[in-house]
Amino acid sequence: MTLSSMRVSSMCRLAVCTLFIFCGVVAMAAPPASGYHLVKKVPLGKAAGGAEYFDYITVDADARRIYVSHGSEFKILDADNFSVLGTISGLKRCHGVALVPELGKGFITDGEAASVVVFDLKTLKKTGEIKSYPDTDAILYDPASKLIFTFNGDSKNSTIIDPAKETVVKALDLGGAPEQAVPDGNGIVYDNIAETNEVAVIDTKSLTVRSRWKVSPAGEPVAIALDREHGRLFSAGRGPAMLVMLDVDSGKVLQSLPISEGVDSNVFDPDSGMVFSSSRAGKIHVFHEDSADKLSAVETINTEYGAKTMAIDPKTHNLFLSTSDFGPAGAKGKRPAISGTAHLLIYGK
């Protein structure tokens, strides 16, 4: 072999090695695919009154139950085999549920009745009702204060309830229409205020709003999730449709990413570092928390139109979404839900 050909051969080997190294770096930098796919579809039957409506889903990972809002009733399913275990009916238009296992009680928001319905976790029987405010919607239990917080959209306030006594402690003015909220477990609740494009930071000991954080460039924030370990809040809005990541110490927006129209739910999986955002358009946007300051888009999963509410089982990592079949769009562009077609979608790996 001549000296010239040896040089060419060495250069080729170097180029190939460089290419392999570059490809390896790119592969390492790329976030992993989520691996999620549709596992099962569970029919929910026809709710009393016939009108299809579905809102929040709550997973009780310890009791292995899934609570699914369905118009005038709540359906309770087994979190492992997805069979229907029972129904809590006789409601007007229910939204969410908060569970207090140490008291053996559950609390359902009935927005049209402007009340909170109390039920027994074992029997699923209704045991009481607490008067709230019009459009009582989202609800959560704060373990630090041991209080229930409802978020009342049209009333622009929160009904704070002592779950042991089943009495109202306070109506907290939120300064705008609230949406979904999340507790940090240490005495703070973060609540989306869609009307003012803010996150309200609620102190659950003093029962006051201590801070307000703008979510710009997102708008009309409705969905929310929290990474407690890294102090990162994920808020998603509808106008413009974006997911933003905020620092819980400063309230600063660290990053914003585009999503589909009609978002309604965010969930965070601390085991995988994945953030999921679901929208009415029938999309789950999946992001990966590469670091405390950076999210990367992983993929967009096509689900079904209307599947905007979502919850995750922290034990199996299954995702649950509810929707129905829909008719063609009318004059105003809205597609009507077809009565009796509501179902739960289960996505897993």
HELIX and SHEET records of a PDB file:
HELIX    1   1 LEU A    3  ALA A   29  1                                  27    
HELIX    2   2 PRO A  101  LEU A  103  5                                   3    
HELIX    3   3 ALA A  194  THR A  196  5                                   3    
SHEET    1   A 4 HIS A  37  PRO A  43  0                                        
SHEET    2   A 4 HIS A 343  GLY A 348 -1                                        
SHEET    3   A 4 LEU A 319  THR A 323 -1                                        
SHEET    4   A 4 THR A 309  ILE A 312 -1                                        
SHEET    1   B 4 ILE A  57  ASP A  60  0                                        
SHEET    2   B 4 ARG A  65  HIS A  70 -1                                        
SHEET    3   B 4 GLU A  73  ASP A  78 -1                                        
SHEET    4   B 4 VAL A  84  ILE A  88 -1                                        
SHEET    1   C 4 CYS A  94  VAL A 100  0                                        
SHEET    2   C 4 LYS A 105  ASP A 110 -1                                        
SHEET    3   C 4 SER A 115  ASP A 120 -1                                        
SHEET    4   C 4 LYS A 126  LYS A 131 -1                                        
SHEET    1   D 4 THR A 136  ASP A 142  0                                        
SHEET    2   D 4 LEU A 147  ASN A 152 -1                                        
SHEET    3   D 4 ASN A 157  ASP A 162 -1                                        
SHEET    4   D 4 THR A 167  ASP A 173 -1                                        
SHEET    1   E 4 PRO A 178  PRO A 183  0                                        
SHEET    2   E 4 ILE A 188  ILE A 193 -1                                        
SHEET    3   E 4 GLU A 198  ASP A 203 -1                                        
SHEET    4   E 4 THR A 208  LYS A 214 -1                                        
SHEET    1   F 4 PRO A 221  ASP A 227  0                                        
SHEET    2   F 4 ARG A 232  ARG A 238 -1                                        
SHEET    3   F 4 ALA A 241  ASP A 247 -1                                        
SHEET    4   F 4 VAL A 253  PRO A 258 -1                                        
SHEET    1   G 4 VAL A 263  ASP A 269  0                                        
SHEET    2   G 4 MET A 274  SER A 279 -1                                        
SHEET    3   G 4 LYS A 283  SER A 291 -1                                        
SHEET    4   G 4 LYS A 294  ASN A 302 -1                                        
END                                                                             
